[in-house]
Amino acid sequence: MTSSGRHADNGLRLLPFRGVRYVPERVGSLAAVTSPPYDVVVRPDGLLHLESADPHNIVRLILPQAGTPAARNEKAAATLARWIADGILAADPEAALYVYEQRNGDVIQRGLIGALALSAPEEGVVLPHEDVMADIVEDRAALMRTTAVNFEPLLLTYLGGATGTTGATAVIERTIAGAPLLATTTEDGFSHRLWALTDPAEIAEAQSDLAGRQALIADGHHRWATYLRLRSEHPGPGPWGYGLVLLIDTVRYPLQVRAIHRVLHRLPVADALAALDGVFRVRALDTLAQALDALAEAAACGNAFLLAGDGRFHLADRPSGELLARTVPADHPAAWRSLDATVLHHTLLDTVWSVPDTPEHIAYIHATDAAVEQAERHGGTAVLMHPVREEIVRELARQGVTMPRKSTSFGPKPATGLVLRSLTID
């Protein structure tokens, strides 16, 4: 492995595909039919909001609602087939790599969407950095089996180059000089543009540049594990050997790294604070802005968390060294042992609070305000986290060390619904 992110033996193989896209004339607006990734949708409020935004919102395919898992997946497949038959969705006439741009103020992200050849973890081409839960992988796998569609691109990052006249990034910069296939602005303020890259020479140049590179999974660990499971069920050449991804050169377009917060449904704030007595320092703060500033300052010196849900914010920092030594596994690198997510799960959840890591006990929420609101509404505790730096995530991934699941949130995340990949369309 070199400092440029190139892999000595093999690398990323990104193939064009015939994207399935909404026909703009058949929907109210492209913005109204898109959705955040399935695991970012806050249920039930966010789900209902998206369903009501447009009768053809993509959430009806990625999070179908029915009485049983099998019924949900069959409903998604039937809905998909109906939308294609009715001309709501249609496949592009020729295979392409898709240049995708997201912009909001000073934040701009551009990358390539394509069908990536799947590789085993030991090959070191695509690096996961978080653990996954088997039930979520099975849920996503059952949906993909039934529909034979990759609905959402994984977000992958690689270390390319900030300048240059050749390579994938140069191809992207040349492509955006032309007219996009689509342009829309979603309610979060992000504008989205998509171009089809069909020129064989341009595709070859991008592929050649990517062929020696290694990627980090920034978002989509469960979907990547799903891709690998389904490939094992369909051995040999074929569409199941590839998965839909968005590749971003983070040298040219650095991602934002945010924390993913926890809401502990059955643990009142008063009980959480009582259990911290004597093993963490705890200070109360009145406003969220003040609390987040204090969290950032404390996190620069060690493990720190914000607890909320009772109308105030409580900064917990300076954990007992004896407690950490007793609860954090010693058979991992120091960088892993000092992660806030590691201390949260091994020290606080497992030992101090005895909270099982199951959906009925813990919700994983990306938005700070939403986490606080859910905790206050249901009498639970929101645990607000400080983000991990990308270089720490990448270095641990290169060492083959996975972080506790939902440790990071890279973004901006691609909007779901702009381009799908059918496994039954050549």
Backbone hydrogen bonds, N-H to C=O, Kabsch-Sander energy under -0.5 kcal/mol:
donor,donor_aa,acceptor,acceptor_aa,energy
2,T,6,R,-1.8
5,G,2,T,-1.8
7,H,212,G,-4.6
12,L,210,L,-1.5
12,L,213,R,-0.7
14,L,12,L,-0.6
15,L,13,R,-0.6
15,L,115,A,-3.1
17,F,96,A,-2.2
19,G,17,F,-1.1
20,V,420,L,-2.6
21,R,19,G,-0.6
21,R,90,A,-2.7
22,Y,417,G,-0.5
23,V,88,I,-2.7
26,R,23,V,-2.4
27,V,24,P,-1.2
33,V,29,S,-0.7
33,V,30,L,-0.9
34,T,30,L,-0.6
34,T,31,A,-0.9
35,S,416,T,-1.7
40,V,37,P,-2.1
41,V,37,P,-1.1
43,R,41,V,-0.7
46,G,42,V,-2.6
47,L,42,V,-0.9
48,L,44,P,-2.5
49,H,45,D,-2.2
50,L,46,G,-2.1
51,E,47,L,-2.5
52,S,48,L,-1.9
53,A,49,H,-0.8
53,A,50,L,-0.6
54,D,50,L,-0.9
57,N,54,D,-2.0
58,I,33,V,-2.6
60,R,57,N,-2.0
61,L,58,I,-2.1
62,I,58,I,-2.0
63,L,59,V,-2.4
66,A,64,P,-0.5
72,R,68,T,-2.5
73,N,69,P,-2.2
74,E,70,A,-2.3
75,K,71,A,-2.2
76,A,72,R,-2.1
77,A,73,N,-2.3
78,A,74,E,-2.5
79,T,75,K,-2.6
80,L,76,A,-2.7
81,A,77,A,-2.4
82,R,78,A,-2.2
83,W,79,T,-2.6
84,I,80,L,-2.2
85,A,81,A,-2.4
86,D,82,R,-2.3
87,G,84,I,-1.1
88,I,83,W,-2.6
89,L,83,W,-1.2
90,A,21,R,-2.3
92,D,19,G,-2.9
96,A,17,F,-2.3
97,L,197,L,-2.1
98,Y,113,I,-2.6
99,V,97,L,-0.5
99,V,195,W,-1.9
100,Y,98,Y,-0.5
100,Y,111,G,-2.5
101,E,193,R,-2.6
102,Q,109,Q,-2.7
103,R,191,S,-2.0
104,N,107,V,-2.7
107,V,104,N,-2.1
108,I,106,D,-0.6
109,Q,102,Q,-2.7
111,G,100,Y,-1.9
112,L,247,L,-1.9
113,I,98,Y,-3.3
114,G,245,V,-1.8
115,A,15,L,-2.8
116,L,114,G,-0.7
116,L,243,G,-3.1
117,A,13,R,-2.6
118,L,241,G,-2.6
123,E,120,A,-1.8
124,G,121,P,-1.6
127,L,125,V,-0.5
127,L,215,A,-3.3
131,D,403,M,-1.7
136,I,133,M,-0.5
137,V,133,M,-2.0
138,E,134,A,-2.3
139,D,135,D,-1.9
140,R,136,I,-2.5
141,A,137,V,-2.7
142,A,138,E,-2.5
143,L,139,D,-1.6
144,M,140,R,-2.3
145,R,141,A,-2.8
146,T,142,A,-2.0
147,T,143,L,-2.2
148,A,144,M,-2.8
150,N,421,R,-3.2
151,F,149,V,-0.8
154,L,244,L,-2.0
155,L,219,D,-2.5
156,L,154,L,-0.7
156,L,246,L,-3.2
157,T,216,L,-2.5
158,Y,248,I,-2.3
160,G,158,Y,-1.0
171,V,167,G,-2.2
172,I,168,A,-2.3
173,E,169,T,-2.3
174,R,170,A,-2.1
175,T,171,V,-2.3
176,I,172,I,-2.1
177,A,174,R,-1.2
178,G,175,T,-2.1
181,L,194,L,-3.1
182,L,194,L,-1.3
184,T,192,H,-2.2
186,T,190,F,-2.4
189,G,186,T,-2.3
191,S,103,R,-3.1
192,H,184,T,-3.5
193,R,101,E,-2.1
194,L,182,L,-1.8
195,W,99,V,-2.4
197,L,97,L,-3.8
197,L,195,W,-0.6
198,T,196,A,-0.8
203,I,199,D,-2.6
204,A,200,P,-2.5
205,E,201,A,-2.0
206,A,202,E,-2.2
207,Q,203,I,-2.7
208,S,204,A,-2.5
209,D,205,E,-1.8
210,L,206,A,-2.1
211,A,207,Q,-1.6
212,G,209,D,-0.7
213,R,210,L,-2.2
214,Q,5,G,-1.9
215,A,125,V,-3.0
216,L,157,T,-2.8
217,I,127,L,-2.7
218,A,155,L,-2.5
218,A,216,L,-0.8
219,D,155,L,-2.0
224,W,220,G,-2.5
225,A,221,H,-2.5
226,T,222,H,-1.8
227,Y,223,R,-2.6
228,L,224,W,-2.3
229,R,225,A,-2.1
230,L,226,T,-2.6
231,R,227,Y,-2.2
232,S,228,L,-1.8
233,E,229,R,-1.1
234,H,230,L,-0.8
234,H,231,R,-0.8
241,G,238,G,-1.6
242,Y,239,P,-1.4
243,G,116,L,-1.8
245,V,114,G,-2.2
246,L,154,L,-3.1
247,L,112,L,-2.9
248,I,156,L,-2.6
248,I,246,L,-0.5
249,D,110,R,-0.5
250,T,158,Y,-2.0
250,T,248,I,-1.0
251,V,158,Y,-0.5
253,Y,249,D,-3.0
256,Q,411,G,-3.3
258,R,256,Q,-0.6
258,R,409,S,-3.4
261,H,259,A,-0.5
261,H,365,I,-2.6
262,R,383,V,-2.2
263,V,363,A,-2.4
264,L,262,R,-0.5
264,L,381,T,-3.5
265,H,263,V,-0.9
265,H,361,H,-1.8
267,L,264,L,-1.2
272,A,268,P,-2.2
273,L,269,V,-2.8
274,A,270,A,-2.1
275,A,271,D,-1.8
276,L,272,A,-0.8
276,L,273,L,-0.8
277,D,273,L,-0.6
277,D,274,A,-1.0
278,G,280,F,-0.5
279,V,276,L,-2.2
280,F,276,L,-1.9
281,R,317,D,-3.1
283,R,315,L,-2.0
285,L,313,F,-3.5
291,A,287,T,-2.3
292,L,288,L,-2.8
293,D,289,A,-1.9
294,A,290,Q,-2.1
295,L,291,A,-2.4
296,A,292,L,-2.3
297,E,293,D,-2.1
298,A,294,A,-2.5
299,A,295,L,-2.9
300,A,296,A,-1.0
301,C,298,A,-1.7
302,G,298,A,-0.9
305,F,316,A,-2.3
306,L,384,L,-2.0
307,L,314,H,-2.7
308,A,382,A,-2.1
309,G,312,R,-0.7
310,D,312,R,-0.5
313,F,285,L,-2.4
314,H,307,L,-2.5
315,L,283,R,-3.0
315,L,313,F,-0.5
316,A,305,F,-3.2
316,A,314,H,-0.6
317,D,281,R,-2.4
317,D,315,L,-0.6
318,R,303,N,-0.6
320,S,279,V,-2.4
324,L,320,S,-2.2
325,A,321,G,-2.5
326,R,322,E,-1.7
327,T,323,L,-1.6
328,V,324,L,-2.7
336,W,333,P,-0.6
337,R,333,P,-2.2
338,S,334,A,-1.8
339,L,336,W,-1.3
343,V,339,L,-2.2
344,L,340,D,-3.0
345,H,341,A,-2.4
346,H,342,T,-2.8
347,T,342,T,-0.5
347,T,343,V,-1.7
348,L,343,V,-1.9
349,L,344,L,-3.5
350,D,345,H,-1.8
351,T,347,T,-0.6
352,V,347,T,-2.6
353,W,348,L,-3.7
354,S,348,L,-0.6
355,V,349,L,-2.7
358,T,356,P,-1.8
361,H,358,T,-1.8
362,I,358,T,-2.7
363,A,263,V,-2.2
365,I,261,H,-2.4
365,I,363,A,-0.6
371,A,367,A,-2.1
372,V,368,T,-2.2
373,E,369,D,-2.6
374,Q,370,A,-2.5
375,A,371,A,-2.1
376,E,372,V,-2.5
377,R,373,E,-2.4
378,H,374,Q,-2.0
379,G,375,A,-1.0
380,G,375,A,-1.7
381,T,264,L,-1.8
382,A,308,A,-3.3
383,V,262,R,-3.3
384,L,306,L,-3.2
384,L,382,A,-0.7
392,I,389,R,-0.7
393,V,389,R,-1.6
394,R,390,E,-2.7
395,E,391,E,-2.1
396,L,392,I,-2.3
397,A,393,V,-2.2
398,R,394,R,-2.3
399,Q,395,E,-1.3
400,G,397,A,-1.5
401,V,396,L,-2.7
402,T,400,G,-0.6
403,M,129,H,-4.3
407,S,404,P,-0.5
409,S,258,R,-2.6
410,F,218,A,-0.7
411,G,256,Q,-2.4
416,T,35,S,-3.1
417,G,151,F,-0.6
418,L,415,A,-0.8
420,L,20,V,-2.8
421,R,150,N,-2.2
422,S,420,L,-0.5
423,L,148,A,-2.9
426,D,424,T,-0.5
